[in-house]
């Protein structure tokens, strides 16, 4: 059974959105195992805006539990996808694991998906700008999932991908 792991920092925004968006696109009987983890994953709740966005897309993240990436998880995963270059660096520096970026897998571009604090320096005081950025990132992730599915053959064996891709494409 092929497996995909998305990695971000806290496992409550980017990697979680990618995990649930991909699960929503897969056939319910798909044999692809999809999960997410964070490089830090300090205990914190999913932001209400993230939760609301996912629910509005028909995705229920209420069962999500944060977790921190660890060596055995990486070893047990066929494809690890980093959401940003920071995550690539942590995966390599800590575990000697090279992971492609989300945008690289989806669109062939080595572009990171920045967290709110990276893209909006005034995120603590400019809540509208922070919210706007977060919504743009989640929308980009969700809209990119069909491209990710189409490009999986580059990263996983074609036979395994053909067996698992959703009929929704």
C-alpha positions in Angstrom: 0.0 0.0 0.0 1.6 3.3 -1.1 1.8 6.0 1.5 2.2 9.8 1.3 3.2 12.1 4.2 2.9 15.8 4.1 5.2 17.8 6.5 5.0 21.3 7.7 5.8 23.0 11.0 2.9 22.6 13.4 0.8 20.0 11.6 -2.4 22.2 11.9 -2.4 24.3 8.7 -0.5 23.4 5.5 0.3 19.7 5.9 -3.0 19.0 7.5 -4.9 20.8 4.7 -3.0 18.8 2.1 -3.7 15.5 3.9 -7.4 16.1 4.1 -7.7 17.6 0.7 -6.0 14.6 -0.8 -8.1 12.1 1.2 -11.2 13.9 -0.1 -10.1 13.4 -3.7 -9.2 9.8 -3.4 -11.7 7.0 -4.1 -13.1 5.9 -0.7 -11.6 2.4 -1.4 -8.2 3.7 -2.4 -5.2 1.9 -1.0 -3.1 5.0 -0.7 -2.4 5.9 2.9 -2.2 9.6 3.5 -1.0 11.4 6.6 0.7 14.5 7.9 3.2 15.5 10.5 5.0 18.6 11.8 8.7 19.4 12.3 7.8 21.0 15.6 4.1 20.2 16.3 3.9 22.1 19.6 0.5 21.4 21.0 -2.0 23.9 19.7 -5.5 23.8 18.3 -6.5 24.1 14.7 -7.2 27.8 14.0 -11.0 28.3 13.6 -10.5 29.9 10.2 -8.6 26.7 9.0 -11.3 24.5 10.4 -14.1 26.6 8.9 -12.4 26.6 5.5 -12.1 22.9 5.4 -15.6 22.3 6.6 -16.9 24.6 3.8 -15.1 22.4 1.3 -16.8 19.3 2.7 -13.8 18.2 4.7 -14.1 17.3 8.4 -10.8 17.8 10.2 -12.3 17.2 13.7 -10.5 13.9 14.1 -7.1 15.4 13.3 -4.4 14.9 15.9 -1.1 16.7 15.7 2.0 14.7 15.5 5.7 15.4 15.1 7.7 13.7 12.3 10.0 10.9 13.4 12.5 8.6 11.7 10.3 5.5 11.7 7.5 7.4 10.1 9.7 8.6 7.3 11.1 5.1 6.8 7.6 3.7 6.5 6.4 6.3 3.9 6.8 6.0 0.2 6.6 9.7 -0.6 7.3 12.5 1.9 6.3 16.0 0.7 7.6 19.1 2.4 5.5 22.2 2.4 8.4 24.6 2.6 12.2 24.7 2.2 12.5 25.0 6.0 10.8 21.6 6.3 13.1 20.2 3.6 16.1 21.4 5.7 14.8 19.9 8.9 14.1 16.6 7.3 17.6 16.5 5.7 19.5 17.9 8.7 17.7 15.7 11.3 17.0 12.5 9.3 19.1 12.7 6.1 15.9 12.5 4.2 15.4 14.4 1.0 11.8 15.4 0.3 10.4 17.3 -2.6 8.3 20.5 -2.1 4.5 20.4 -2.5 4.7 22.8 -5.4 7.4 20.8 -7.0 5.3 17.6 -6.9 2.2 19.5 -8.1 3.5 22.0 -10.5 7.2 21.3 -11.1 8.2 24.5 -9.3 10.6 24.7 -6.4 8.5 27.2 -4.6 7.7 26.9 -0.8 4.3 27.5 0.7 5.0 30.1 3.3 3.4 30.1 6.8 1.5 33.1 7.8 4.3 34.5 10.0 6.7 34.2 7.0 4.5 35.9 4.5 2.9 38.5 6.7 5.4 40.1 9.0 2.6 42.0 10.8 0.5 38.9 11.2 -0.1 39.5 14.9 -1.6 42.9 14.4 -2.9 42.7 10.9 -5.3 39.8 11.3 -7.1 40.5 8.0 -3.8 40.1 6.1 -2.9 37.0 8.0 -6.4 35.4 7.4 -6.2 36.3 3.7 -2.8 34.7 3.3 -3.9 31.5 5.2 -7.0 31.3 3.0 -5.0 31.7 -0.2 -2.6 29.0 0.9 -5.4 26.6 1.7 -7.1 27.3 -1.6 -3.8 26.8 -3.5 -3.3 23.4 -1.7 -6.9 22.2 -2.5 -6.7 23.4 -6.1 -3.3 21.7 -6.6 -4.4 18.2 -5.4 -5.6 17.1 -8.9 -2.1 18.0 -10.2 -0.5 16.1 -7.4 -2.5 13.0 -8.3 -1.5 13.3 -12.0 2.2 13.7 -11.1 2.4 10.8 -8.6 3.8 8.5 -11.2 7.0 10.6 -11.2 7.4 9.9 -7.5 5.8 6.5 -7.0 5.6 3.4 -9.4 3.1 3.9 -12.1 1.3 0.6 -11.2 0.7 1.6 -7.6 -0.6 5.0 -8.7 -3.0 3.6 -11.3 -4.4 1.3 -8.7 -5.1 4.1 -6.2 -6.0 7.3 -8.0 -9.6 8.5 -7.5 -12.1 8.1 -10.3 -13.0 11.7 -9.6 -10.2 13.0 -11.9 
